């Protein structure tokens, strides 16, 4: 169902502005995941101030029209559109018309140190590539060498 062709009052959306429950994700013992969600009404010309999250953020426009400013770039969001904001990236949301938005953040923290202090997990795509390369070349297969005879 597309909200763009439906006539309704934003304030009549169920659960809007109330605490949004989040189901806890299972933990592997090494990583703790914290998820937060806010389902908010934003009146025309109002905005959510600029801020950055320690984790990944998803902004879902439920209804209305939003101007999302991410790293000085503007993105217009309409009903049923989703915007991904990377961790640590500043963003700001402004409603062009009365709108409803779901803002979800997901932060993973490492528990490997064994202490009660949690540290954010940093994942680099280069590390994943390097790990895959290492797994592709087991120790039983030495690298080939072509000697050149002169």
C-alpha positions as CSV (number, residue, x, y, z in Angstrom):
1,X,0.0,0.0,0.0
2,X,1.4,3.3,-1.0
3,X,0.8,6.2,1.4
4,X,1.2,8.8,-1.4
5,X,-2.3,8.1,-2.8
6,X,-4.1,7.7,0.5
7,X,-5.7,10.6,2.3
8,X,-5.2,10.5,6.1
9,X,-4.1,12.7,8.9
10,X,-0.4,12.1,10.0
11,X,-1.5,12.3,13.7
12,X,-3.9,9.4,13.2
13,X,-1.0,6.9,12.4
14,X,-0.9,4.2,15.2
15,X,2.1,4.4,17.5
16,X,3.4,7.7,16.1
17,X,5.4,9.6,18.8
18,X,5.2,6.7,21.2
19,X,8.1,4.6,22.5
20,X,9.1,2.2,19.7
21,X,9.9,-1.3,21.0
22,X,12.9,-3.1,19.5
23,X,13.4,-6.8,19.7
24,X,16.8,-7.7,21.1
25,X,19.1,-9.4,18.6
26,X,20.9,-12.6,19.7
27,X,24.4,-12.1,20.8
28,X,27.4,-14.3,20.0
29,X,29.1,-13.5,23.3
30,X,31.8,-11.4,21.5
31,X,29.6,-8.6,20.1
32,X,26.7,-6.8,21.7
33,X,24.2,-5.1,19.3
34,X,22.2,-2.2,20.5
35,X,19.2,-1.1,18.3
36,X,17.1,2.0,18.8
37,X,14.1,3.2,16.8
38,X,12.0,6.4,16.9
39,X,8.8,6.8,15.0
40,X,8.1,10.5,14.9
41,X,5.8,13.1,13.4
42,X,7.5,16.2,11.9
43,X,5.3,19.2,11.1
44,X,5.9,21.2,7.9
45,X,9.1,23.3,8.1
46,X,10.1,21.7,11.4
47,X,13.4,19.7,11.6
48,X,15.3,17.3,13.6
49,X,18.6,19.0,14.5
50,X,21.9,18.0,12.9
51,X,23.6,15.1,14.7
52,X,25.7,12.0,14.1
53,X,25.2,8.5,15.4
54,X,27.9,6.1,16.6
55,X,26.1,3.4,14.6
56,X,24.5,2.9,11.2
57,X,21.2,4.9,10.8
58,X,18.2,4.1,8.5
59,X,15.7,6.9,7.9
60,X,12.4,5.6,6.5
61,X,9.8,8.2,5.3
62,X,6.5,6.7,6.2
63,X,4.4,9.6,4.9
64,X,5.0,13.1,3.7
65,X,8.1,14.6,2.2
66,X,11.5,15.1,3.9
67,X,14.7,16.9,3.0
68,X,17.5,14.9,4.4
69,X,20.9,16.6,4.5
70,X,23.8,14.2,4.8
71,X,27.4,15.5,4.5
72,X,26.2,18.7,2.9
73,X,24.2,16.8,0.2
74,X,20.4,17.1,0.1
75,X,18.2,14.0,-0.5
76,X,14.4,14.3,-1.0
77,X,12.5,11.4,0.6
78,X,8.9,10.6,-0.2
79,X,6.6,7.9,1.2
80,X,8.2,4.4,1.4
81,X,11.7,5.7,0.7
82,X,14.7,4.7,2.8
83,X,18.0,6.5,3.4
84,X,21.1,4.9,4.8
85,X,23.4,7.1,6.9
86,X,26.8,5.6,7.7
87,X,28.1,5.6,11.3
88,X,29.5,8.9,12.4
89,X,28.1,10.8,9.4
90,X,26.2,14.0,10.4
91,X,22.6,14.3,9.1
92,X,19.6,16.6,9.5
93,X,15.9,16.0,8.6
94,X,13.4,18.7,7.6
95,X,9.8,18.2,6.7
96,X,8.6,19.8,3.5
97,X,5.0,18.9,4.5
98,X,3.6,17.2,7.6
99,X,5.4,13.9,7.7
100,X,6.0,10.7,9.6
101,X,9.5,9.2,9.8
102,X,11.0,6.1,11.4
103,X,14.7,6.6,12.4
104,X,16.5,3.4,13.4
105,X,20.1,3.2,14.6
106,X,22.2,0.0,15.0
107,X,25.4,0.0,17.0
108,X,27.6,-3.1,17.5
109,X,30.1,-3.2,20.4
110,X,32.8,-5.7,21.1
111,X,32.9,-7.6,24.4
112,X,36.1,-9.5,23.6
113,X,38.3,-7.6,26.1
114,X,36.5,-9.4,29.0
115,X,35.9,-6.1,30.8
116,X,32.7,-4.4,31.4
117,X,33.8,-1.5,29.2
118,X,32.4,-1.9,25.7
119,X,34.3,-0.7,22.6
120,X,32.7,0.0,19.2
121,X,33.6,-2.6,16.5
122,X,35.3,-1.2,13.5
123,X,34.9,-3.2,10.3
124,X,36.9,-2.4,7.3
125,X,36.1,-3.9,3.9
126,X,39.8,-4.4,3.2
127,X,40.1,-6.7,6.3
128,X,37.3,-8.9,4.9
129,X,39.0,-9.1,1.5
130,X,42.3,-9.9,3.1
131,X,40.6,-12.6,5.2
132,X,39.0,-14.1,2.2
133,X,42.3,-14.1,0.3
134,X,44.1,-15.9,3.2
135,X,41.4,-18.5,3.3
136,X,41.7,-19.1,-0.5
137,X,45.4,-20.1,-0.2
138,X,45.9,-22.8,2.4
139,X,49.4,-23.6,3.7
140,X,49.5,-26.9,1.7
141,X,49.5,-25.0,-1.6
142,X,52.6,-22.9,-1.8
143,X,52.6,-20.0,-4.2
144,X,53.9,-20.8,-7.7
145,X,57.3,-19.6,-8.8
146,X,58.5,-19.5,-12.4
147,X,62.3,-19.3,-12.6
148,X,63.7,-17.4,-15.5
149,X,66.7,-18.9,-17.2
150,X,69.1,-16.5,-18.8
